[in-house]
Amino acid sequence: MMLCIVTGGAGFIGSHLVDALVARGDRVIIIDSLVNGERQNIADHIDAGRVTLIQADLLHDGWQQSLSGIKRVYHLAADPDVRQGSLTPDSQIHNNILATYRLLEAMRAHGVSEIVFTSTSTVYGDATVIPTPESYHPLEPVSVYGASKLASESLISAYCHGFGMKGWVYRFANIIGERSNHGVITDFIKKLEHNHDELEILGNGRQTKSYLEVKACVGAMLFAAEKSDSVLNIFNIGSEDWVDVVTIADIVVREMGLSHVKYCFTGGERGWVGDVPRMQLAVTKLKALGWKPDIGSLESVEVAVRAMLGKTGK
């Protein structure tokens, strides 16, 4: 049993991580502003007394004392809107970079020695090596979101090497599933609920990326944290295949019971400024520890769409 903190624990991936931590017997404190997260995602745990929720913004004060006696922080709190970040970057500079710095300083002040950080495949930018390994360079993000995550990775590296901490950094493929409130699947569902006959697809629809269902992602996170022990441990987490956007649209249309939907494309290789049109991560490093994805991109999309349409239980 471990006493730990999850920032962003009421959010999409964070709440699934909390589920897994509670299931294995850990004591969990959640710090979440509830701007992107939702209390209902963790309500059962709160009501049962299994977790404590501190509603707070990492950019403000008042939450730091909760780190007293904590061994590990899972840092998931962030502004995840890649598209909006390229239009108005201020939120991601503050909520991703500055919030991470403030958290690290609070950890240093309270003697917290371990941090698990959720980063992103977008730190690689338009990678020329696919599948892309963790050793790929140079890292040239093409979005403010990717840049903010890479800056946070660098801060964590400096604090681990300079202040005796230990860190795990996970570069995610597209993580999808129940409780997600943004991304291509959410976008398609909302558009088709509004108009059953026509679906706008950003870009040319040929963007091809790797997807992984959220529970598989959380399993990989916990596995890697238990099986690696360097000062800084960096792992890709994703599936070993990929799927294009039109195929995702086809799945959403089918699962919504629609037919004869007309696809309208905005055009261009990128769906928006900062979009990476081709992405697949190499997971060889994590597989060497004994983990491998038990679900591929296509099945992940199918499972996620059904869950988000309420076709499966929680």
N, C-alpha and C positions, 0 to 999 in steps of 0.2 A: 504494500500500500504506500502511495506517495501523496504528499500534499503539494498540489500544483495549482498554477493559475493559467487560465485560457483567456487571452484577450480576443475579443470578437467571438466569444463563445456562444452567442445567441444567433450568429449568422449561419449561412449555408453550410460550409465545411466545418466551421467551429462547433456547431451544435451536434453534428455527427461525431466529431472527435470527443465531445463531452459524453455522448452516449457510450462510446467505447471505453473511455476512462472510468466512468461510473460502473460499467459492467465488469471491469476487472478489479474494482474495489478501491480505486483512488479517491481521495478527497479533493474536490474541485471548487475553486473560487473563479467565477467568471467576471471579467471586467468588460463591459460593453456599453456603449453610449445609446444603443438601440436606434441609431440612425439608419443603419443598414440591416442590423439584426432584428429579430422578432422574439418577444418574450414567450410567445406560444411554442416556439421551437424547443424550449427548455422548461416549460411550465411544469411538466410532470416531475422532473427532478427537483425543482424548487419546492413544489408542494409536498414531496416526500422527504424533504430535508437532506437530500443527497448532495446538493450543490448550493452555494451562496452566490447571489448575483449582486454585484456592485455596479450600479448604473452610473457610469462616469466616462468622460472623454479624456484620453491620454494627453491631450494638449492642455488640459486644466489640472489643477491640483486637487488633492483630497483622497486619491486612491493609493498613493505610494505606500502608506503604512501597511496595506494589506499584503505586501511582499515579505513582511517579517515572518521568519520561520519557513519560507517557501524554498523548495529545492530546485524546481524546474518551472519555467514559464514557456507556454506554447503561445507564440505571438502570431495571431492571425488577423488582428484588427488592422484594417486598411480601407482605403477608397479603391474599389475594384473596377471602376468604370473606365475601361481602356479608351473607349471612344470619346467620352466627355473630357478625359484628361488631356487629350490633344487639342481640345478647344479652350478649356479653362484649366490650366495646369496647377493653379494655386492650391486646390484642395489636395492633390496627390503629393505635392511637395511637403505640405504640412502634415497631412494625416498618414503618410507613408514614411517619409524620411525623418521629419522632426519628431513624430510620435515614437518612432523606433529609438531615436537618440534619447528621448526623455525616459523611455522604459529601461534602456541600458543603464542610464545614470541611476535610476531608482534601484535597479538590481545591484549595482555596484555599492550603493549606500547601505543596502540591507543584506549584503553577503549572499545573494542568490547566484548560484554557480552554473546553472544550465539554462540554455535557451534553444527552443525549437522554432524555426522561422519558416513560414510558407512564402516562397518566392515564385518565380514564373519562368516559363519557357521563353518569354519575350525578352529576357536579358540577352539572349543569343542574337536578336535581331534577325536579319535575313541570312540565316546560316547557309553556307555553301556545302556543308557536310551533313547529310541526312541518311540515317538517323544521327542526331547530333549528340555527341558525348559531353560529359561534364568538362573535359579538358579542351573543348573547342575555344578558339580565339581567332581574332580579337572579339571581345564582347562589345557589340555596337547596337544597343537598343534603338528601335525606330519609333518608339512611343514614349511619352512622358511616364506612363505607368511602368514600362520596362526599366526606364532609367531610375525611377524612384525605388524599385525593388533592388536593382543592382547597387545603388548607393547604400541601401539598408544592409545588403549583404556585406559590403565593405566595412561599414560601421561595426557589424557583428564580428567580423574577422579581427578588426583592430582591438575590440574589447576582449575577445577570447585570448588573443596573443598577449595583450598588454595588461590585463587585469585578472588573469587566472580563471577565466570562464571556459566553458565548453559549449560548443554550438553545433546544431544540426540545421542545415539549410536545404530545403526541398524545392527544386525547380519543377513546377507542375506543368503537365500538358493541360488540355481543357478538361476540368473536372465538372461533372454534370450529375444531376439526380434530384431526388426529392428535396424540397425546400429551397431550391435555387430560385432566385428572383431576377436574374439578369442573364444575358448570353443569347446565343442564336436560337435555342429551343424556346425560351421564354418569349423572345421577339416574334417567332413564327406563330406560336399559340395565340398571343395577343392580337396579332394582325388577322389571323383567320377567324377568331371569335368576332371580330369587328366586320369582316368581309369574307364570306364563305366562298366567293367566286374568284378572288384574285389575291395573290401573295407577292408582295415586294421583296426581292432578294437583293441585298447589298452586294455590289460588285458584279462579277460575271458568273457567280455560282460555282466556279471551279476551284475555289479555295479548298485546300485539302489538308486536314489536320488530324492529330491524334486526340482521342477522347477516352476518359476513364471514369467509370461510375464511382461515386463519392465514397461508398463503403470500402471499396477496394483501395482507394487512395488512403483512407485513414488507416487501414490495415498495414499498408506499406510504411506510413509514417511511424507507427509504433514499432514495427519490426526493425526498421533501420536504427531507431534510437536505442534499441536494446542490443543490437548486433555490431554497432560501430562505436569506437571509443577514442577517436583522435581529438585533438584540440578543436578542429573545425572539420565537420563531416558534411560534404556536399553531394547530394544525390538527385538525379532526375527521377520523377515518378510519372509514369504514363503507360499506355498500352504499346504493343509492338506492331501496330498497323495504323491505318488512317482512313478517313472517309471524307467525301466532299460535301459541300453545302447543299447541293441539289438533292443528294441522297437523303440528307437530314430532312429537307423539306418534304420529300416523298413519304418518309416515315411519319412525320407529324400529320400530314394530310390523311394518310391511311388510318392512323390511330384515332383521328378525330372523326372518322367515318365520312369523309368528304370525297368528292369526285369532281373531275373536270375543272380543277382549279387552274387558273391561268397564272403562270409565273412571269413576273415583270422584273427585269434586271436593271439596276442603276448603272452598271457598266464599270469596266476597269478591273485590273488584277486585284487591287485591294478594295475591301468593302468600305473602308474608312481610313482616314489619316492615322498611321501607326499600325494598321492591320498587317499581320505576317501571313502571306497567302499559302505558304507551304511549311508545315511543322510536323516533325516526328522526332521524339527523343529516344536516344539510346538508353536502355535500362540495364546494360551489361554489368555496370558496377554494383547495382542493387541485387541483380540475379546472382552475382558471385557470392553474396552473403547468404543466399538460399531463398530469396523471394522472387516470384515471377507473377505477372498479372494473370489472373484466372478468367479474365473477361477482355474481349477486344473492343475496338472502337464502335463497330456496328452494333454489337449486342449492348454496349454501354448506352448508346443513343436510344435503342429500343426500350431498355429498362427505364431510362430517365424519362422518356416521353410518357410512358404509361404511368409512372409514379406522379409526374407533374400534372397529368390529366385526372389523377385520382383513381386510377385503375388498379392500384396495389395499396396495401396497408402500409402503415409506418413501421 
